[in-house]
Amino acid sequence: MNTSVSNAHVNALPGDWRGAAARIVRKIWDFNIHENMLSKHRRWLYAAFGAAFVVWLFATPKLAFLLDPLTTNTAHIFHMMPEVNLGAEGPLVAKILLGLALFRFAFLVAVGLGDIVFHRRATGRPFAWKGMINTSLANIMMWLFGFLFIGTQPWFERVMGHYMAWLHAVPKIVDISGPFAVILACLIGDFCFYWSHRLTHNMRLLWNLGHINHHRHENLTQFHFAAEPDVLALKASKGITLFMLPLLSALFTTDLAGVGWFLIPVLLIDIWIDPSHSPMLYKLEQKYRVFRMMRLVFVTVAVHYTHHSNEPRHNRKTGCNFGARFTLWDRLFGTYVEPDEEIPQTGLFGKHADYCYNPIRFLLLPYVRFYRELRLNSLRHWPKILFGSVFYSPPVKAKMSH
């Protein structure tokens, strides 16, 4: 036996294992889901569709809209508005609101399924099965990924506790109730969302580590809804809203108890404009003038769908149509864009964007890019890398796609 060769072989093992591991990681990282993979294995496609549907329910607030009235006796009436206690309303109004909560859930599911059936008719393109399945797997991983930050939750809750205690000393400017309280609560919530959402499109940290994956879709539908990380205030509906909304709510106090029948039309409007990623509803809106007229006040499906467009004419520096429910703020601050007759192409700006048809790369690509940028650049550049404008490019680039 040649011991010198044997010893050399043993000594080479660690390096071989490292090389083999690197090749496996690279292979996993570069892998992409393909449509032909799904077409050859129909059973896997149907199983993946069922799993995607379940994940879609849990990754978005859809299921909560159904369960909250049954478990907590509260109802979600309008986006960013506090939930309404059904016990404070009359019996008939409470029953109607409960029925509408059930209808909301059924409507959202129907729209999602309608996007599949009518996708080609609405867009001229086949439904992107690989995108839906990839998004659903990425949403599962996003939920698991949140556990990495679980240690930050007690610290964050202490900070918010001190902040909420401080708000008790804030003087009330307005204290109203009834229908005007609902209108004011809706406007305040949407104002906060507008600026929080706009900030996620402008700050590198919030865009790259939070919001970018929500826009990483070439063929957007209700089933291509990528959840944002619900940690470290990276979510567009949180962010600075966590601080702005309680402050404005303290200054302009709104009593939503016993509002009554006025809640019903408000909820109906929210139900209609909530499925804001639906190409089917986009085409329906373009067909009927009454739905287009709603854009004068509300962020309709077509208005928000245009927010996801990657076409240059829809790009107001870092995007457009940042409001969630009212077009008022976009019109006031110069970011409103009228939807086109035809459904725009959605996705990220730039020809070299990676749409990551791989749930691992979908989730981790922005974090790997940030890590490389921080590692390759000196400490004095870190503040701009983290908190600078999305247009900022560090001196030493990571040489990775977005």
Secondary structure, DSSP 4 states (H G I P E B T S, - for coil): --HHHHHHHHHHHHHHHHHHHHHHHHHHHH----HHHHHT-HHHHHHHHHHHHHHHHHHSTHHHHHHHHHHTSEE--STTSPPEEGGGS-HHHHHHHHHHHHHHHHHHHHHHHHHHHTHHHHHSS---HHHHHHHHHHHHHHHHHGGGGTTHHHHHHHHHHHHHHHHTTSPPSEEEESHHHHHHHHHHHHHHHHHHHHHHTTBHHHIIIIIGGGG--SS--TT--PPPP-STT-STTSTTHHHHHHHHHHHEEEE-TT-GGGHHHHHHHHHHHS-TT-HHHHHHHHH-HHHHHGGGTB--HHHHHHHTB-SGGG-SSS-S---SSBSHHHHHTT---PPPSSPPPBS-SSTT-----SHHHHHHHHHHHHHHHHHHS-GGGHHHHHHSBTT---SS------
